[in-house]
């Protein structure tokens, strides 16, 4: 997996945690796979809630697009987890073949905008 850092410590740490959890789910078998997948969904919910609060409090200009993307990703993750509880290979396919790419695209296309915004605020604060 490529390094997906944005230069904003809180975001980078949360993303690294997600990647560690995703890797653990990929390695898990049996009931540990479903438990790990559920924990990954919970982690993502908390991660997105933190970002959403930050965006609201700072009046981030791209907030709605970001919120919409969060809802899409979480809905998809919840759908595949629900299906995996009945048919684990269905969830395994999502985790093994799609989850990383969805995450990578979110960072590159969506989170990068928030990171640039946060860095611009830091620069303004340092010079203003």
Secondary structure, DSSP 8 states (H G I E B T S, - for coil): ------S-HHHHHHHHHHHHHHHHHHH--THHHHHHHHHHHHHHHHHHHHHHHHHHHHT-TTHHHHHHHHHHHHHHHHHHHHHHHH-HHHHHHHIIIIIHHHHHHHIIIIIHHHHHHHHHHHHHHHH-
